[in-house]
Each structure stands twice: as structure tokens, then as C-alpha cells.
């Protein structure tokens, strides 16, 4: 609301505007590397596992 996130977590969105789901954490990191993220930057990210 007004540019302030109520939840401190943000999600990588897919083309359908829902959360993008990867098979493994490493596949998610590979995707982020393609967009220029470094391993040091990803250290601070939270990867959630869903069933």
C-alpha cells in the first residue's frame, strides 16, 4: 500500500503474474544468474519449498 510492502518477502513472478515455481533451488539460482544476480547477492534471498 502506497509503495510499502506489508510482507517483507517478494516473489519472482511468472508470465501469468503468479509466483514462478522451479523444480529445485539450484534451478531458481540459475535463472537469477541469467538476469545478473551474483551468488553473494543471492545469499540474502529466502527460497521456499512447496509441495
PDB file of N, CA, C, O and CB in Angstrom:
ATOM      1  N   UNK A   1       0.834  -1.155   0.000  1.00  0.00           N
ATOM      2  CA  UNK A   1       0.000   0.000   0.000  1.00  0.00           C
ATOM      3  C   UNK A   1       0.892   1.235   0.000  1.00  0.00           C
ATOM      4  O   UNK A   1       1.790   1.335   0.835  1.00  0.00           O
ATOM      5  CB  UNK A   1      -0.956  -0.012   1.200  1.00  0.00           C
ATOM      6  N   UNK A   2       0.676   2.151  -0.886  1.00  0.00           N
ATOM      7  CA  UNK A   2       1.479   3.372  -1.007  1.00  0.00           C
ATOM      8  C   UNK A   2       2.972   3.083  -1.151  1.00  0.00           C
ATOM      9  O   UNK A   2       3.809   3.830  -0.646  1.00  0.00           O
ATOM     10  CB  UNK A   2       1.252   4.260   0.200  1.00  0.00           C
ATOM     11  N   UNK A   3       3.299   1.978  -1.852  1.00  0.00           N
ATOM     12  CA  UNK A   3       4.699   1.636  -2.073  1.00  0.00           C
ATOM     13  C   UNK A   3       5.375   0.973  -0.896  1.00  0.00           C
ATOM     14  O   UNK A   3       6.588   0.764  -0.922  1.00  0.00           O
ATOM     15  CB  UNK A   3       5.450   2.848  -2.428  1.00  0.00           C
ATOM     16  N   UNK A   4       4.615   0.632   0.147  1.00  0.00           N
ATOM     17  CA  UNK A   4       5.189  -0.008   1.329  1.00  0.00           C
ATOM     18  C   UNK A   4       4.691  -1.453   1.366  1.00  0.00           C
ATOM     19  O   UNK A   4       3.485  -1.704   1.372  1.00  0.00           O
ATOM     20  CB  UNK A   4       4.803   0.766   2.649  1.00  0.00           C
ATOM     21  N   UNK A   5       5.625  -2.393   1.390  1.00  0.00           N
ATOM     22  CA  UNK A   5       5.247  -3.799   1.422  1.00  0.00           C
ATOM     23  C   UNK A   5       4.817  -4.187   2.832  1.00  0.00           C
ATOM     24  O   UNK A   5       5.522  -3.907   3.802  1.00  0.00           O
ATOM     25  CB  UNK A   5       6.412  -4.691   0.945  1.00  0.00           C
ATOM     26  N   UNK A   6       3.664  -4.829   2.941  1.00  0.00           N
ATOM     27  CA  UNK A   6       3.203  -5.311   4.236  1.00  0.00           C
ATOM     28  C   UNK A   6       3.918  -6.603   4.617  1.00  0.00           C
ATOM     29  O   UNK A   6       4.090  -6.900   5.800  1.00  0.00           O
ATOM     30  CB  UNK A   6       1.685  -5.528   4.218  1.00  0.00           C
ATOM     31  N   UNK A   7       4.328  -7.359   3.623  1.00  0.00           N
ATOM     32  CA  UNK A   7       5.066  -8.591   3.830  1.00  0.00           C
ATOM     33  C   UNK A   7       6.489  -8.346   3.346  1.00  0.00           C
ATOM     34  O   UNK A   7       6.677  -7.899   2.215  1.00  0.00           O
ATOM     35  CB  UNK A   7       4.398  -9.803   3.081  1.00  0.00           C
ATOM     36  N   UNK A   8       7.500  -8.626   4.174  1.00  0.00           N
ATOM     37  CA  UNK A   8       8.879  -8.334   3.759  1.00  0.00           C
ATOM     38  C   UNK A   8       9.385  -9.219   2.623  1.00  0.00           C
ATOM     39  O   UNK A   8      10.430  -8.927   2.042  1.00  0.00           O
ATOM     40  CB  UNK A   8       9.794  -8.481   4.935  1.00  0.00           C
ATOM     41  N   UNK A   9       8.664 -10.299   2.294  1.00  0.00           N
ATOM     42  CA  UNK A   9       9.091 -11.176   1.201  1.00  0.00           C
ATOM     43  C   UNK A   9       8.478 -10.719  -0.112  1.00  0.00           C
ATOM     44  O   UNK A   9       7.320 -10.304  -0.160  1.00  0.00           O
ATOM     45  CB  UNK A   9       8.703 -12.638   1.490  1.00  0.00           C
ATOM     46  N   UNK A  10       9.265 -10.800  -1.174  1.00  0.00           N
ATOM     47  CA  UNK A  10       8.777 -10.535  -2.523  1.00  0.00           C
ATOM     48  C   UNK A  10       9.002 -11.802  -3.322  1.00  0.00           C
ATOM     49  O   UNK A  10       9.906 -12.577  -3.011  1.00  0.00           O
ATOM     50  CB  UNK A  10       9.496  -9.296  -3.182  1.00  0.00           C
ATOM     51  N   UNK A  11       8.197 -12.022  -4.343  1.00  0.00           N
ATOM     52  CA  UNK A  11       8.279 -13.256  -5.106  1.00  0.00           C
ATOM     53  C   UNK A  11       8.606 -12.975  -6.561  1.00  0.00           C
ATOM     54  O   UNK A  11       8.176 -11.969  -7.126  1.00  0.00           O
ATOM     55  CB  UNK A  11       6.977 -14.032  -5.002  1.00  0.00           C
ATOM     56  N   UNK A  12       9.377 -13.883  -7.162  1.00  0.00           N
ATOM     57  CA  UNK A  12       9.661 -13.827  -8.590  1.00  0.00           C
ATOM     58  C   UNK A  12       8.386 -14.250  -9.302  1.00  0.00           C
ATOM     59  O   UNK A  12       7.885 -15.352  -9.078  1.00  0.00           O
ATOM     60  CB  UNK A  12      10.886 -14.745  -8.988  1.00  0.00           C
ATOM     61  N   UNK A  13       7.861 -13.387 -10.153  1.00  0.00           N
ATOM     62  CA  UNK A  13       6.594 -13.672 -10.814  1.00  0.00           C
ATOM     63  C   UNK A  13       6.801 -14.233 -12.206  1.00  0.00           C
ATOM     64  O   UNK A  13       7.715 -13.826 -12.923  1.00  0.00           O
ATOM     65  CB  UNK A  13       5.747 -12.424 -10.886  1.00  0.00           C
ATOM     66  N   UNK A  14       5.945 -15.173 -12.582  1.00  0.00           N
ATOM     67  CA  UNK A  14       5.963 -15.737 -13.914  1.00  0.00           C
ATOM     68  C   UNK A  14       5.119 -14.902 -14.858  1.00  0.00           C
ATOM     69  O   UNK A  14       4.628 -13.839 -14.478  1.00  0.00           O
ATOM     70  CB  UNK A  14       5.471 -17.176 -13.891  1.00  0.00           C
ATOM     71  N   UNK A  15       4.947 -15.369 -16.076  1.00  0.00           N
ATOM     72  CA  UNK A  15       4.209 -14.610 -17.080  1.00  0.00           C
ATOM     73  C   UNK A  15       2.725 -14.481 -16.749  1.00  0.00           C
ATOM     74  O   UNK A  15       2.064 -13.565 -17.237  1.00  0.00           O
ATOM     75  CB  UNK A  15       4.370 -15.259 -18.431  1.00  0.00           C
ATOM     76  N   UNK A  16       2.193 -15.384 -15.927  1.00  0.00           N
ATOM     77  CA  UNK A  16       0.779 -15.309 -15.560  1.00  0.00           C
ATOM     78  C   UNK A  16       0.577 -14.501 -14.281  1.00  0.00           C
ATOM     79  O   UNK A  16      -0.516 -14.507 -13.716  1.00  0.00           O
ATOM     80  CB  UNK A  16       0.203 -16.713 -15.385  1.00  0.00           C
ATOM     81  N   UNK A  17       1.609 -13.812 -13.823  1.00  0.00           N
ATOM     82  CA  UNK A  17       1.604 -12.966 -12.631  1.00  0.00           C
ATOM     83  C   UNK A  17       1.432 -13.732 -11.326  1.00  0.00           C
ATOM     84  O   UNK A  17       1.139 -13.133 -10.291  1.00  0.00           O
ATOM     85  CB  UNK A  17       0.521 -11.956 -12.746  1.00  0.00           C
ATOM     86  N   UNK A  18       1.608 -15.029 -11.365  1.00  0.00           N
ATOM     87  CA  UNK A  18       1.650 -15.819 -10.141  1.00  0.00           C
ATOM     88  C   UNK A  18       3.098 -16.100  -9.797  1.00  0.00           C
ATOM     89  O   UNK A  18       3.984 -15.832 -10.608  1.00  0.00           O
ATOM     90  CB  UNK A  18       0.848 -17.139 -10.292  1.00  0.00           C
ATOM     91  N   UNK A  19       3.363 -16.639  -8.603  1.00  0.00           N
ATOM     92  CA  UNK A  19       4.758 -16.956  -8.253  1.00  0.00           C
ATOM     93  C   UNK A  19       5.344 -17.965  -9.232  1.00  0.00           C
ATOM     94  O   UNK A  19       4.667 -18.914  -9.628  1.00  0.00           O
ATOM     95  CB  UNK A  19       4.848 -17.506  -6.812  1.00  0.00           C
ATOM     96  N   UNK A  20       6.591 -17.764  -9.620  1.00  0.00           N
ATOM     97  CA  UNK A  20       7.265 -18.699 -10.515  1.00  0.00           C
ATOM     98  C   UNK A  20       7.802 -19.838  -9.663  1.00  0.00           C
ATOM     99  O   UNK A  20       8.442 -19.602  -8.638  1.00  0.00           O
ATOM    100  CB  UNK A  20       8.418 -17.999 -11.329  1.00  0.00           C
ATOM    101  N   UNK A  21       7.546 -21.060 -10.075  1.00  0.00           N
ATOM    102  CA  UNK A  21       7.958 -22.234  -9.314  1.00  0.00           C
ATOM    103  C   UNK A  21       9.020 -22.988 -10.095  1.00  0.00           C
ATOM    104  O   UNK A  21       8.850 -23.272 -11.281  1.00  0.00           O
ATOM    105  CB  UNK A  21       6.748 -23.153  -9.005  1.00  0.00           C
ATOM    106  N   UNK A  22      10.124 -23.312  -9.416  1.00  0.00           N
ATOM    107  CA  UNK A  22      11.234 -24.055 -10.013  1.00  0.00           C
ATOM    108  C   UNK A  22      11.294 -25.439  -9.386  1.00  0.00           C
ATOM    109  O   UNK A  22      10.816 -25.642  -8.270  1.00  0.00           O
ATOM    110  CB  UNK A  22      12.585 -23.303  -9.822  1.00  0.00           C
ATOM    111  N   UNK A  23      11.879 -26.388 -10.101  1.00  0.00           N
ATOM    112  CA  UNK A  23      11.998 -27.754  -9.587  1.00  0.00           C
ATOM    113  C   UNK A  23      12.945 -27.834  -8.396  1.00  0.00           C
ATOM    114  O   UNK A  23      12.710 -28.607  -7.467  1.00  0.00           O
ATOM    115  CB  UNK A  23      12.478 -28.688 -10.686  1.00  0.00           C
ATOM    116  N   UNK A  24      14.015 -27.040  -8.417  1.00  0.00           N
ATOM    117  CA  UNK A  24      14.995 -27.061  -7.331  1.00  0.00           C
ATOM    118  C   UNK A  24      15.474 -25.642  -7.047  1.00  0.00           C
ATOM    119  O   UNK A  24      15.278 -24.733  -7.855  1.00  0.00           O
ATOM    120  CB  UNK A  24      16.194 -27.982  -7.684  1.00  0.00           C
ATOM    121  N   UNK A  25      16.097 -25.468  -5.900  1.00  0.00           N
ATOM    122  CA  UNK A  25      16.681 -24.171  -5.555  1.00  0.00           C
ATOM    123  C   UNK A  25      17.781 -23.805  -6.547  1.00  0.00           C
ATOM    124  O   UNK A  25      17.915 -22.642  -6.926  1.00  0.00           O
ATOM    125  CB  UNK A  25      17.242 -24.191  -4.115  1.00  0.00           C
ATOM    126  N   UNK A  26      18.562 -24.788  -6.964  1.00  0.00           N
ATOM    127  CA  UNK A  26      19.651 -24.505  -7.905  1.00  0.00           C
ATOM    128  C   UNK A  26      19.106 -24.008  -9.243  1.00  0.00           C
ATOM    129  O   UNK A  26      19.712 -23.130  -9.858  1.00  0.00           O
ATOM    130  CB  UNK A  26      20.512 -25.760  -8.121  1.00  0.00           C
ATOM    131  N   UNK A  27      17.982 -24.546  -9.707  1.00  0.00           N
ATOM    132  CA  UNK A  27      17.390 -24.066 -10.962  1.00  0.00           C
ATOM    133  C   UNK A  27      16.900 -22.628 -10.810  1.00  0.00           C
ATOM    134  O   UNK A  27      16.981 -21.842 -11.753  1.00  0.00           O
ATOM    135  CB  UNK A  27      16.226 -24.981 -11.400  1.00  0.00           C
ATOM    136  N   UNK A  28      16.399 -22.287  -9.642  1.00  0.00           N
ATOM    137  CA  UNK A  28      15.983 -20.909  -9.390  1.00  0.00           C
ATOM    138  C   UNK A  28      17.199 -19.983  -9.427  1.00  0.00           C
ATOM    139  O   UNK A  28      17.134 -18.887  -9.983  1.00  0.00           O
ATOM    140  CB  UNK A  28      15.256 -20.798  -8.026  1.00  0.00           C
ATOM    141  N   UNK A  29      18.299 -20.427  -8.837  1.00  0.00           N
ATOM    142  CA  UNK A  29      19.524 -19.615  -8.833  1.00  0.00           C
ATOM    143  C   UNK A  29      20.090 -19.470 -10.243  1.00  0.00           C
ATOM    144  O   UNK A  29      20.595 -18.405 -10.598  1.00  0.00           O
ATOM    145  CB  UNK A  29      20.582 -20.240  -7.905  1.00  0.00           C
ATOM    146  N   UNK A  30      20.011 -20.525 -11.049  1.00  0.00           N
ATOM    147  CA  UNK A  30      20.466 -20.441 -12.444  1.00  0.00           C
ATOM    148  C   UNK A  30      19.683 -19.365 -13.193  1.00  0.00           C
ATOM    149  O   UNK A  30      20.257 -18.594 -13.962  1.00  0.00           O
ATOM    150  CB  UNK A  30      20.310 -21.810 -13.155  1.00  0.00           C
ATOM    151  N   UNK A  31      18.375 -19.317 -12.965  1.00  0.00           N
ATOM    152  CA  UNK A  31      17.530 -18.303 -13.604  1.00  0.00           C
ATOM    153  C   UNK A  31      17.962 -16.906 -13.168  1.00  0.00           C
ATOM    154  O   UNK A  31      18.092 -16.009 -14.001  1.00  0.00           O
ATOM    155  CB  UNK A  31      16.039 -18.537 -13.259  1.00  0.00           C
ATOM    156  N   UNK A  32      18.182 -16.722 -11.881  1.00  0.00           N
ATOM    157  CA  UNK A  32      18.590 -15.404 -11.380  1.00  0.00           C
ATOM    158  C   UNK A  32      19.953 -14.988 -11.933  1.00  0.00           C
ATOM    159  O   UNK A  32      20.175 -13.812 -12.219  1.00  0.00           O
ATOM    160  CB  UNK A  32      18.631 -15.410  -9.849  1.00  0.00           C
ATOM    161  N   UNK A  33      20.862 -15.950 -12.083  1.00  0.00           N
ATOM    162  CA  UNK A  33      22.187 -15.640 -12.656  1.00  0.00           C
ATOM    163  C   UNK A  33      22.048 -15.104 -14.087  1.00  0.00           C
ATOM    164  O   UNK A  33      22.807 -14.227 -14.498  1.00  0.00           O
ATOM    165  CB  UNK A  33      23.094 -16.906 -12.648  1.00  0.00           C
ATOM    166  N   UNK A  34      21.083 -15.628 -14.840  1.00  0.00           N
ATOM    167  CA  UNK A  34      20.851 -15.146 -16.206  1.00  0.00           C
ATOM    168  C   UNK A  34      20.473 -13.669 -16.213  1.00  0.00           C
ATOM    169  O   UNK A  34      20.721 -12.960 -17.189  1.00  0.00           O
ATOM    170  CB  UNK A  34      19.750 -15.970 -16.884  1.00  0.00           C
ATOM    171  N   UNK A  35      19.869 -13.211 -15.112  1.00  0.00           N
ATOM    172  CA  UNK A  35      19.473 -11.808 -15.001  1.00  0.00           C
ATOM    173  C   UNK A  35      20.504 -10.965 -14.264  1.00  0.00           C
ATOM    174  O   UNK A  35      20.234  -9.818 -13.909  1.00  0.00           O
ATOM    175  CB  UNK A  35      18.144 -11.704 -14.299  1.00  0.00           C
ATOM    176  N   UNK A  36      21.696 -11.536 -14.033  1.00  0.00           N
ATOM    177  CA  UNK A  36      22.800 -10.760 -13.482  1.00  0.00           C
ATOM    178  C   UNK A  36      22.995 -10.824 -11.977  1.00  0.00           C
ATOM    179  O   UNK A  36      23.841 -10.105 -11.444  1.00  0.00           O
ATOM    180  CB  UNK A  36      22.620  -9.379 -13.853  1.00  0.00           C
ATOM    181  N   UNK A  37      22.247 -11.654 -11.281  1.00  0.00           N
ATOM    182  CA  UNK A  37      22.428 -11.784  -9.835  1.00  0.00           C
ATOM    183  C   UNK A  37      23.707 -12.564  -9.556  1.00  0.00           C
ATOM    184  O   UNK A  37      24.043 -13.499 -10.283  1.00  0.00           O
ATOM    185  CB  UNK A  37      21.204 -12.485  -9.180  1.00  0.00           C
ATOM    186  N   UNK A  38      24.414 -12.178  -8.509  1.00  0.00           N
ATOM    187  CA  UNK A  38      25.617 -12.902  -8.103  1.00  0.00           C
ATOM    188  C   UNK A  38      25.267 -13.824  -6.932  1.00  0.00           C
ATOM    189  O   UNK A  38      24.236 -13.657  -6.280  1.00  0.00           O
ATOM    190  CB  UNK A  38      26.766 -11.912  -7.712  1.00  0.00           C
ATOM    191  N   UNK A  39      26.145 -14.797  -6.679  1.00  0.00           N
ATOM    192  CA  UNK A  39      25.929 -15.698  -5.544  1.00  0.00           C
ATOM    193  C   UNK A  39      25.923 -14.915  -4.236  1.00  0.00           C
ATOM    194  O   UNK A  39      25.182 -15.255  -3.314  1.00  0.00           O
ATOM    195  CB  UNK A  39      27.013 -16.794  -5.505  1.00  0.00           C
ATOM    196  N   UNK A  40      26.735 -13.882  -4.151  1.00  0.00           N
ATOM    197  CA  UNK A  40      26.765 -13.054  -2.945  1.00  0.00           C
ATOM    198  C   UNK A  40      25.425 -12.352  -2.722  1.00  0.00           C
ATOM    199  O   UNK A  40      24.949 -12.274  -1.590  1.00  0.00           O
ATOM    200  CB  UNK A  40      27.894 -12.017  -3.038  1.00  0.00           C
ATOM    201  N   UNK A  41      24.816 -11.844  -3.790  1.00  0.00           N
ATOM    202  CA  UNK A  41      23.505 -11.208  -3.663  1.00  0.00           C
ATOM    203  C   UNK A  41      22.423 -12.224  -3.300  1.00  0.00           C
ATOM    204  O   UNK A  41      21.519 -11.919  -2.523  1.00  0.00           O
ATOM    205  CB  UNK A  41      23.135 -10.494  -4.965  1.00  0.00           C
ATOM    206  N   UNK A  42      22.515 -13.426  -3.859  1.00  0.00           N
ATOM    207  CA  UNK A  42      21.516 -14.450  -3.590  1.00  0.00           C
ATOM    208  C   UNK A  42      21.623 -15.019  -2.182  1.00  0.00           C
ATOM    209  O   UNK A  42      20.686 -15.652  -1.697  1.00  0.00           O
ATOM    210  CB  UNK A  42      21.643 -15.560  -4.593  1.00  0.00           C
ATOM    211  N   UNK A  43      22.753 -14.799  -1.526  1.00  0.00           N
ATOM    212  CA  UNK A  43      22.940 -15.291  -0.167  1.00  0.00           C
ATOM    213  C   UNK A  43      21.824 -14.803   0.752  1.00  0.00           C
ATOM    214  O   UNK A  43      21.411 -15.517   1.666  1.00  0.00           O
ATOM    215  CB  UNK A  43      24.298 -14.849   0.376  1.00  0.00           C
ATOM    216  N   UNK A  44      21.345 -13.607   0.512  1.00  0.00           N
ATOM    217  CA  UNK A  44      20.341 -12.995   1.377  1.00  0.00           C
ATOM    218  C   UNK A  44      18.902 -13.338   0.998  1.00  0.00           C
ATOM    219  O   UNK A  44      17.965 -12.908   1.671  1.00  0.00           O
ATOM    220  CB  UNK A  44      20.511 -11.514   1.359  1.00  0.00           C
ATOM    221  N   UNK A  45      18.721 -14.112  -0.077  1.00  0.00           N
ATOM    222  CA  UNK A  45      17.371 -14.477  -0.513  1.00  0.00           C
ATOM    223  C   UNK A  45      16.844 -15.672   0.272  1.00  0.00           C
ATOM    224  O   UNK A  45      17.614 -16.489   0.777  1.00  0.00           O
ATOM    225  CB  UNK A  45      17.360 -14.789  -2.014  1.00  0.00           C
ATOM    226  N   UNK A  46      15.532 -15.759   0.365  1.00  0.00           N
ATOM    227  CA  UNK A  46      14.868 -16.889   1.013  1.00  0.00           C
ATOM    228  C   UNK A  46      14.229 -17.733  -0.088  1.00  0.00           C
ATOM    229  O   UNK A  46      13.429 -17.233  -0.879  1.00  0.00           O
ATOM    230  CB  UNK A  46      13.793 -16.407   2.070  1.00  0.00           C
ATOM    231  N   UNK A  47      14.583 -18.996  -0.133  1.00  0.00           N
ATOM    232  CA  UNK A  47      13.988 -19.914  -1.100  1.00  0.00           C
ATOM    233  C   UNK A  47      13.008 -20.801  -0.338  1.00  0.00           C
ATOM    234  O   UNK A  47      13.390 -21.482   0.613  1.00  0.00           O
ATOM    235  CB  UNK A  47      15.086 -20.773  -1.844  1.00  0.00           C
ATOM    236  N   UNK A  48      11.755 -20.789  -0.756  1.00  0.00           N
ATOM    237  CA  UNK A  48      10.725 -21.582  -0.077  1.00  0.00           C
ATOM    238  C   UNK A  48      10.460 -22.860  -0.856  1.00  0.00           C
ATOM    239  O   UNK A  48      10.408 -22.856  -2.086  1.00  0.00           O
ATOM    240  CB  UNK A  48       9.417 -20.770   0.084  1.00  0.00           C
ATOM    241  N   UNK A  49      10.295 -23.943  -0.127  1.00  0.00           N
ATOM    242  CA  UNK A  49       9.943 -25.220  -0.748  1.00  0.00           C
ATOM    243  C   UNK A  49       8.448 -25.429  -0.574  1.00  0.00           C
ATOM    244  O   UNK A  49       7.916 -25.299   0.528  1.00  0.00           O
ATOM    245  CB  UNK A  49      10.757 -26.409  -0.126  1.00  0.00           C
ATOM    246  N   UNK A  50       7.780 -25.754  -1.665  1.00  0.00           N
ATOM    247  CA  UNK A  50       6.337 -26.022  -1.627  1.00  0.00           C
ATOM    248  C   UNK A  50       6.061 -27.408  -2.179  1.00  0.00           C
ATOM    249  O   UNK A  50       6.807 -27.923  -3.013  1.00  0.00           O
ATOM    250  CB  UNK A  50       5.550 -24.954  -2.430  1.00  0.00           C
ATOM    251  N   UNK A  51       4.993 -27.994  -1.708  1.00  0.00           N
ATOM    252  CA  UNK A  51       4.612 -29.322  -2.189  1.00  0.00           C
ATOM    253  C   UNK A  51       3.509 -29.215  -3.194  1.00  0.00           C
ATOM    254  O   UNK A  51       3.050 -30.230  -3.717  1.00  0.00           O
ATOM    255  CB  UNK A  51       4.184 -30.220  -1.042  1.00  0.00           C
TER     256      UNK A  51
END
